[in-house]
């Protein structure tokens, strides 16, 4: 980095500090010129890196980061200029002053990062290259990058309806919830965010639901510059045997996702068009948003009070439940079910065709566990909230009350839509809800939790230990590495949940059960809440944001780490010895 660029950066940071301390109209003009100087300095560094790229190809990743930071700096420069002219809340109001300070601090942070990246571009490029070759690190880095980029976009005036809503912590929380497909919000999405802001949230939901790793694997599979080792690592991550299979799987995942979401949006549009509850909102936009949010198990809603307006109604709730269940089954299971159904249809038309093979153990376990948990959740919620939370649905009879309980059971394990007031739930229902959320959906799906197969494996191991037999599922013995992986995920998630609950009890003044539900809802990326999310302290919001991030990337990272360690296991075994337990 040149000496001139360093001086410009230092002067700009000093001006930013002055503006944060004083925040008056006369410092506004100075800070805009200071921001413009920093932006020009970073643009010059980008120009030099573009020419240097021909000599050092390793800085290509750093260049992309620097260009992204330059665009972010330009955005906040325009935002600060807009605020200076008084077109976004004004500079004399308290909300306008808070927005100005937020923009100053975020801009200073971005400028510092941009300056730091070009100090040692080769080393930074080497780190980025190593991350791209390690799926576990790529997973963490890609999710974190998407959250940071989205949070910056949500802080800009173009994303907010009023200057009073400008808060980077709230934007970070909302984007973490979107990318981690959780659904917890501290702001009312339809009233706080403009259509652009809602689009940013929806983009985060889509990328987080489909999986940034899937997109990365797609780019890698069709890249001519990536190594065969990297391609095979991503192929193993998606249970593909070859690179050709990897291409088919990722294309199938993306195509299947868009087809299901398009069908869901079409059905919702047909049900919502002309509905007076939409007010001035577009039926098409509401249908597309809720279809993607439901299939990705995100739980974000543009309706006031989530889906409470449609409590007990058959049409809208059935479509949303169908999308949630499909998204929670997992892409491999859906592909197998489609192929199995097609082969059965062919055999029905042509009896001489070969009979379809039996469904795999994974699909059978996923389907049976999902059905069992939905039924158990429906019965429990119906029995516990029969005369409490389900009372409004009872005004229309037994069918609507049962529909509300079924909708709640489906959402409790995977998504965050709610059709009744969570704040009035009984303590027993909160405990049941926490248990269902902790189990979550199925592997390779858009859902969170420890996953249905993990729960089934642990239960099978417990049943086998009580009977003194080998653990089995569906007439097949469970491999030892599967038991180790299930145990690792269970212990990890339980330990993180306890830590998050402990931290929330130290920072928040709320009932213990409500904090427990909030913590597990975030960790399991469900999104249900008793209504305390908006009243969390800054520390509590950051804790919940970290919980959502850990809940989304944690199980994947453990699975990848176990897979990598199994591939490099030593060719020896230590002597075994008994150890008393229990």
C-alpha positions in Angstrom: 0.0 0.0 0.0 1.5 3.4 -1.0 2.4 6.1 1.6 -0.2 8.5 0.1 -3.0 5.9 0.5 -2.0 5.3 4.1 -2.1 9.0 4.9 -5.5 9.5 3.2 -6.8 6.5 5.2 -5.5 7.9 8.5 -6.9 11.4 7.9 -10.2 9.9 6.9 -10.4 7.8 10.0 -9.6 10.9 12.1 -12.4 12.8 10.5 -14.8 9.8 11.0 -13.8 9.8 14.7 -14.5 13.5 14.9 -17.9 13.1 13.3 -18.9 10.3 15.6 -17.9 12.4 18.6 -19.6 15.6 17.4 -22.1 14.6 14.7 -23.0 18.1 13.7 -24.0 19.6 10.4 -20.5 21.2 9.8 -18.7 17.9 10.2 -21.1 16.2 7.7 -19.6 18.0 4.7 -16.0 17.2 6.0 -16.8 13.5 6.5 -18.3 13.3 3.0 -15.1 14.6 1.4 -13.0 12.4 3.7 -15.1 9.3 2.6 -14.6 10.3 -1.0 -10.9 10.5 -0.5 -10.7 7.0 1.0 -12.9 5.6 -1.8 -10.6 7.1 -4.4 -7.5 5.7 -2.6 -9.1 2.2 -2.5 -10.1 2.5 -6.2 -6.4 3.3 -7.0 -5.3 0.2 -5.1 -7.8 -1.9 -7.0 -6.5 -0.5 -10.3 -2.9 -1.3 -9.3 -3.9 -4.9 -8.2 -5.6 -5.4 -11.6 -2.3 -4.7 -13.4 -0.4 -6.7 -10.8 -2.6 -9.7 -11.3 -0.8 -10.5 -14.5 2.4 -11.0 -12.5 0.9 -12.7 -9.4 -2.1 -14.9 -10.1 -2.4 -15.7 -6.4 -4.0 -12.3 -5.6 -7.1 -13.0 -7.7 -9.1 -13.8 -4.6 -7.9 -10.7 -2.8 -8.8 -8.6 -5.9 -12.4 -9.8 -5.7 -12.6 -8.9 -2.0 -11.1 -5.5 -2.7 -13.6 -4.8 -5.5 -16.5 -5.9 -3.1 -15.2 -3.5 -0.4 -14.9 -0.7 -3.0 -18.5 -1.2 -4.0 -19.5 -1.2 -0.3 -17.6 2.0 0.3 -19.3 3.7 -2.6 -22.7 2.6 -1.2 -22.0 4.1 2.2 -20.5 7.2 0.7 -23.8 7.7 -1.2 -25.8 6.9 1.9 -23.8 9.4 3.9 -24.3 12.0 1.2 -28.1 11.3 1.1 -28.3 11.7 4.9 -26.4 15.0 4.7 -29.0 16.4 2.3 -31.7 15.5 4.8 -33.5 13.1 2.5 -33.2 10.2 4.9 -34.5 11.3 8.3 -32.5 14.5 8.5 -29.4 15.3 10.5 -31.2 17.2 13.3 -33.4 14.4 14.5 -32.1 11.8 17.0 -32.8 9.0 14.5 -30.9 10.8 11.8 -27.9 11.4 14.1 -27.9 7.6 15.0 -28.0 6.7 11.3 -25.0 9.0 10.6 -22.9 7.5 13.3 -23.8 4.0 12.1 -22.7 4.9 8.5 -19.5 6.5 9.8 -18.5 3.5 11.9 -19.3 1.0 9.2 -17.4 3.0 6.6 -14.4 3.3 8.8 -14.4 -0.5 9.4 -14.6 -1.2 5.8 -11.8 1.2 4.9 -9.6 -0.4 7.5 -10.3 -3.9 6.1 -9.6 -2.6 2.6 -6.3 -1.1 3.6 -5.3 -4.3 5.5 -6.0 -6.6 2.5 -3.5 -4.9 0.3 -0.6 -4.9 2.8 0.1 -8.6 2.2 -1.9 -9.7 -0.9 0.1 -12.8 -1.6 -0.4 -14.1 2.0 -4.1 -13.3 1.9 -4.5 -15.0 -1.5 -2.8 -18.1 -0.2 -5.2 -18.2 2.8 -8.2 -17.9 0.4 -6.8 -20.6 -1.8 -6.4 -23.0 1.1 -10.0 -22.3 2.2 -11.4 -23.0 -1.3 -9.7 -26.4 -1.2 -11.2 -27.4 2.2 -14.9 -27.8 2.1 -15.3 -27.3 5.9 -13.5 -24.0 5.8 -15.2 -22.9 2.6 -18.6 -23.6 4.3 -17.8 -21.4 7.2 -16.3 -18.6 5.1 -19.0 -18.5 2.5 -21.8 -18.3 5.1 -20.0 -15.6 7.0 -19.3 -13.6 3.8 -22.9 -13.8 2.7 -24.1 -12.6 6.2 -21.6 -9.7 6.2 -22.5 -8.5 2.6 -26.2 -8.8 3.3 -26.0 -6.9 6.6 -24.2 -4.1 4.8 -26.9 -3.9 2.2 -29.7 -3.9 4.8 -28.0 -0.9 6.6 -28.3 1.3 3.5 -31.1 3.8 3.1 -32.4 2.0 0.0 -33.3 -1.0 2.2 -35.0 0.9 5.1 -38.3 2.8 5.2 -37.1 5.2 7.9 -33.8 6.4 9.3 -35.0 5.3 12.8 -34.5 1.7 11.7 -30.8 2.2 10.9 -28.9 -0.3 13.2 -26.1 -2.5 12.0 -26.6 -4.9 14.8 -30.3 -5.4 13.8 -29.2 -5.7 10.1 -26.6 -8.3 11.1 -29.2 -10.2 13.1 -31.7 -10.2 10.3 -29.2 -11.3 7.7 -27.8 -14.0 9.9 -31.4 -15.3 10.4 -32.0 -15.2 6.6 -28.8 -16.9 5.5 -29.1 -19.5 8.2 -32.7 -19.9 7.2 -34.0 -19.4 10.8 -36.7 -16.8 10.7 -36.1 -14.9 14.0 -36.4 -11.2 13.5 -36.0 -8.1 15.7 -37.9 -5.9 13.2 -41.2 -6.3 11.4 -40.0 -7.2 7.9 -42.9 -5.7 5.8 -42.9 -2.3 7.7 -39.1 -1.8 8.3 -37.6 -2.9 5.0 -38.4 -1.6 1.5 -39.0 -4.0 -1.4 -35.2 -3.8 -2.0 -34.5 -4.8 1.5 -37.0 -7.6 1.3 -35.3 -8.8 -1.9 -31.9 -8.8 -0.1 -33.4 -11.0 2.7 -35.0 -13.3 0.1 -31.7 -13.7 -1.7 -30.0 -14.6 1.6 -32.8 -17.2 2.3 -32.3 -18.7 -1.2 -28.6 -19.0 -1.0 -28.6 -20.2 2.6 -31.4 -22.7 1.9 -30.0 -24.2 -1.3 -26.6 -24.1 0.2 -23.8 -21.8 -0.7 -21.7 -25.0 -0.8 -23.9 -26.4 -3.5 -23.3 -23.2 -5.6 -19.6 -23.4 -4.9 -19.6 -27.1 -5.9 -21.4 -26.2 -9.1 -18.9 -23.6 -10.0 -16.0 -26.0 -9.1 -17.5 -28.9 -11.1 -17.7 -26.8 -14.3 -14.4 -25.0 -13.7 -11.3 -25.8 -15.9 -8.9 -24.3 -13.4 -9.8 -26.2 -10.2 -7.8 -29.3 -9.1 -9.1 -32.8 -9.3 -8.6 -33.2 -5.6 -10.8 -30.2 -4.8 -13.5 -31.5 -7.1 -13.4 -34.9 -5.5 -13.6 -33.4 -2.0 -16.8 -31.5 -3.0 -18.1 -34.6 -4.7 -17.7 -36.6 -1.4 -19.5 -33.8 0.4 -22.6 -34.3 -1.7 -22.3 -38.1 -1.8 -21.1 -38.2 -5.4 -18.7 -40.8 -6.5 -17.2 -39.0 -9.5 -17.0 -35.4 -10.8 -19.6 -36.2 -13.5 -22.0 -37.3 -10.7 -21.2 -34.1 -8.9 -22.3 -32.0 -11.8 -25.5 -34.0 -12.2 -26.3 -33.7 -8.4 -25.8 -30.0 -8.1 -27.7 -29.3 -11.4 -30.5 -31.5 -10.1 -30.6 -29.8 -6.7 -30.8 -26.3 -8.3 -33.3 -27.4 -10.9 -35.5 -29.2 -8.4 -35.4 -26.3 -6.0 -36.6 -23.8 -8.6 -39.2 -26.1 -9.9 -40.7 -26.8 -6.5 -40.6 -23.2 -5.5 -42.2 -22.1 -8.8 -45.0 -24.6 -8.3 -45.5 -23.4 -4.7 -45.5 -19.8 -5.8 -48.1 -20.4 -8.5 -50.4 -22.2 -6.0 -50.0 -19.4 -3.4 -50.6 -16.8 -6.0 -53.8 -18.5 -7.1 -55.0 -18.6 -3.4 -53.9 -15.1 -2.5 -54.9 -13.1 -5.6 -57.8 -10.8 -4.6 -57.5 -11.5 -0.9 -58.3 -8.3 1.0 -55.8 -9.2 3.7 -53.0 -8.4 1.3 -53.8 -4.6 1.5 -51.5 -2.9 -1.0 -49.0 -5.8 -1.3 -48.6 -7.6 -4.6 -50.1 -11.1 -4.6 -47.3 -12.3 -6.9 -44.5 -10.9 -4.7 -46.1 -12.4 -1.5 -46.5 -15.8 -3.2 -42.9 -15.9 -4.4 -41.5 -14.7 -1.1 -43.5 -17.2 1.0 -42.8 -20.1 -1.4 -39.1 -19.6 -1.2 -39.2 -18.9 2.6 -41.3 -22.1 3.2 -39.2 -24.5 1.0 -36.0 -23.2 2.5 -37.5 -23.6 5.9 -36.7 -20.0 6.8 -40.0 -18.9 8.4 -39.8 -15.3 7.2 -43.2 -13.8 6.5 -44.5 -10.5 5.1 -47.9 -10.9 6.8 -48.4 -9.2 10.1 -48.2 -11.8 12.8 -46.7 -14.4 10.4 -49.5 -16.8 9.3 -51.9 -16.2 12.2 -54.4 -14.6 9.8 -54.7 -18.0 8.0 -55.0 -20.1 11.2 -57.0 -23.2 10.4 -57.5 -22.4 6.7 -56.9 -25.3 4.5 -55.5 -23.8 1.2 -52.6 -21.5 2.2 -51.5 -23.7 5.1 -51.5 -26.9 3.1 -49.3 -25.4 0.4 -46.9 -23.9 3.0 -46.8 -27.2 4.9 -46.1 -29.2 1.7 -43.2 -26.9 0.8 -41.8 -27.1 4.4 -42.0 -30.9 4.4 -40.3 -31.2 1.0 -37.5 -28.8 2.0 -37.0 -30.7 5.3 -36.8 -34.2 3.7 -33.5 -33.4 1.9 -32.5 -33.3 -1.7 -31.2 -36.9 -2.0 -34.4 -38.3 -0.6 -36.6 -36.2 -2.9 -34.6 -37.3 -5.9 -34.9 -40.9 -4.9 -38.7 -40.6 -4.3 -39.2 -39.0 -7.7 -37.2 -41.8 -9.5 -39.0 -44.5 -7.5 -42.4 -43.0 -8.3 -41.5 -42.7 -12.0 -40.4 -46.3 -12.2 -43.6 -47.4 -10.5 -45.6 -45.4 -12.9 -43.8 -46.9 -15.9 -44.4 -50.4 -14.5 -48.1 -49.6 -14.1 -48.3 -48.6 -17.7 -45.9 -51.3 -18.9 -46.1 -54.4 -16.7 -43.1 -56.0 -18.4 -40.8 -53.2 -17.2 -38.5 -54.1 -14.3 -39.8 -53.5 -10.8 -38.3 -50.5 -9.0 -35.7 -51.2 -6.4 -36.5 -50.9 -2.7 -36.1 -47.5 -1.2 -32.7 -47.0 0.5 -32.3 -47.2 4.2 -31.8 -43.4 4.4 -35.0 -42.6 2.7 -37.0 -45.1 4.7 -35.6 -43.8 8.0 -36.2 -40.2 6.9 -39.8 -40.8 5.9 -40.7 -42.9 8.9 -39.1 -40.5 11.4 -40.6 -37.4 9.8 -44.0 -38.9 9.8 -43.7 -40.1 13.4 -42.5 -36.7 14.6 -45.2 -34.8 12.8 -47.9 -37.1 14.2 -46.4 -37.0 17.7 -46.1 -33.2 17.6 -49.7 -32.8 16.3 -51.1 -35.0 19.1 -49.0 -33.3 21.8 -49.8 -29.7 20.7 -53.5 -30.5 20.2 -53.8 -32.1 23.7 -51.8 -29.5 25.5 -53.2 -26.4 23.8 -56.8 -27.6 23.2 -58.2 -25.0 25.5 -55.4 -22.5 25.3 -53.5 -21.4 22.2 -55.8 -23.3 19.8 -59.0 -21.6 21.2 -59.3 -19.1 18.3 -59.1 -21.9 15.8 -61.9 -23.8 17.7 -64.4 -21.0 16.8 -64.6 -22.7 13.4 -64.8 -26.2 14.6 -62.7 -29.3 15.1 -61.2 -29.3 11.6 -59.6 -25.9 11.9 -58.3 -26.6 15.3 -56.7 -29.8 14.1 -55.3 -28.0 11.1 -53.7 -25.4 13.4 -52.1 -28.1 15.5 -50.8 -29.9 12.4 -49.4 -26.7 11.0 -47.7 -26.0 14.3 -46.2 -29.5 14.4 -44.7 -29.2 10.9 -43.3 -25.8 11.6 -41.9 -26.6 15.0 -39.3 -29.0 13.6 -38.1 -27.1 10.6 -39.6 -23.7 9.8 -40.5 -20.6 11.8 -44.1 -19.8 10.7 -46.6 -19.7 13.5 -50.4 -19.7 13.2 -51.1 -19.0 16.9 -49.8 -16.7 19.7 -46.6 -18.4 21.0 -46.5 -16.1 24.0 -49.5 -17.9 25.6 -48.1 -21.4 25.3 -48.1 -23.6 28.4 -44.7 -24.6 29.9 -45.3 -28.2 28.9 -45.8 -27.2 25.2 -42.6 -25.1 25.3 -40.7 -28.2 26.4 -42.2 -30.3 23.7 -41.5 -27.5 21.1 -37.8 -27.4 22.3 -37.5 -31.2 21.9 -39.0 -31.2 18.4 -36.9 -28.2 17.3 -33.7 -29.8 18.6 -34.3 -32.9 16.4 -35.1 -30.8 13.3 -35.3 -32.0 9.8 -33.2 -34.5 7.7 -29.6 -34.5 6.3 -28.8 -32.5 3.1 -32.0 -30.5 3.6 -32.8 -26.8 4.3 -33.7 -27.7 7.9 -31.6 -27.5 11.0 -31.4 -29.5 14.3 -29.4 -32.6 14.9 -31.4 -34.3 12.0 -33.9 -37.1 12.0 -31.3 -39.7 11.1 -29.1 -38.7 14.0 -32.0 -39.1 16.4 -32.9 -42.4 14.9 -29.3 -43.7 15.2 -29.1 -42.7 18.8 -32.4 -44.3 19.6 -31.4 -47.5 17.8 -28.1 -47.6 19.8 -30.0 -47.1 23.0 -32.5 -49.9 22.1 -29.7 -52.2 21.1 -27.8 -51.6 24.4 -30.9 -52.4 26.4 -31.4 -55.6 24.5 -27.8 -56.5 24.4 -27.7 -56.6 20.6 -26.0 -54.9 17.7 -27.5 -51.5 16.7 -29.7 -51.8 13.7 -32.2 -49.8 11.6 -34.5 -51.1 9.0 -33.0 -54.6 9.1 -29.5 -53.3 8.6 -26.6 -53.0 11.1 -25.4 -49.5 11.8 -21.8 -48.8 10.9 -19.5 -47.8 13.8 -18.5 -44.5 12.0 -22.2 -43.6 11.7 -22.6 -44.1 15.5 -19.5 -41.9 16.1 -20.8 -39.2 13.8 -24.2 -39.2 15.4 -22.7 -39.1 18.9 -20.4 -36.2 17.9 -23.3 -34.1 16.5 -25.5 -34.9 19.5 -22.9 -33.9 22.1 -21.8 -30.9 20.1 -25.3 -29.5 19.7 -26.2 -30.2 23.3 -23.1 -28.5 24.6 -23.6 -25.4 22.5 -27.3 -25.2 23.5 -26.4 -25.3 27.2 -23.8 -22.6 26.7 -26.1 -20.3 24.7 -28.9 -20.7 27.3 -26.4 -19.9 30.1 -25.2 -16.7 28.3 -28.7 -15.6 27.7 -29.6 -16.0 31.3 -26.7 -13.6 32.1 -27.6 -10.9 29.6 -31.4 -11.0 29.5 -34.1 -10.5 32.1 -36.7 -12.9 30.7 -38.2 -16.2 32.0 -35.9 -19.2 31.7 -38.2 -21.3 29.5 -38.7 -18.5 27.0 -34.9 -18.0 26.8 -34.4 -21.7 26.4 -36.9 -21.8 23.5 -35.2 -18.7 21.9 -31.8 -20.4 22.2 -32.8 -23.8 20.8 -34.9 -22.1 18.1 -31.8 -20.2 17.0 -29.4 -23.1 17.2 -31.8 -25.4 15.4 -32.5 -22.7 12.8 -36.2 -22.9 13.3 -37.3 -19.3 14.1 -40.1 -19.7 16.6 -40.2 -17.3 19.4 -42.5 -16.3 22.3 -42.1 -12.7 21.3 -39.0 -11.7 23.2 -36.7 -11.4 20.2 -37.3 -7.7 19.7 -36.6 -6.9 23.3 -33.2 -8.6 23.4 -30.2 -6.5 24.4 -27.3 -5.9 22.0 -25.4 -8.7 23.7 -28.4 -11.0 23.4 -28.8 -10.3 19.7 -25.2 -11.1 19.1 -25.4 -14.3 21.1 -28.5 -15.4 19.1 -26.8 -14.4 15.8 -23.8 -16.6 16.7 -26.2 -19.4 17.7 -27.9 -19.3 14.3 -24.5 -19.4 12.5 -23.3 -22.3 14.6 -26.5 -24.2 14.1 -26.3 -23.8 10.4 -22.6 -24.7 9.8 -21.9 -26.8 12.9 -23.4 -30.2 12.0 -22.0 -29.9 8.4 -18.6 -29.0 9.6 -18.5 -32.0 12.1 -19.7 -34.3 9.3 -17.0 -33.1 7.0 -14.4 -33.3 9.6 -15.3 -36.8 10.5 -15.3 -37.8 6.9 -11.8 -36.3 6.3 -10.4 -38.0 9.4 -11.9 -41.3 8.3 -10.1 -41.0 5.0 -6.8 -40.4 6.7 -7.2 -42.9 9.6 -4.0 -44.7 10.8 -3.3 -48.3 9.8 -3.2 -49.5 13.4 -5.5 -49.9 16.4 -4.8 -49.5 20.1 -5.4 -52.2 22.6 -9.0 -52.2 23.8 -9.9 -52.0 27.5 -13.2 -51.8 29.3 -14.3 -48.7 31.1 -17.3 -48.6 33.6 -20.0 -46.1 32.5 -23.4 -45.3 33.8 
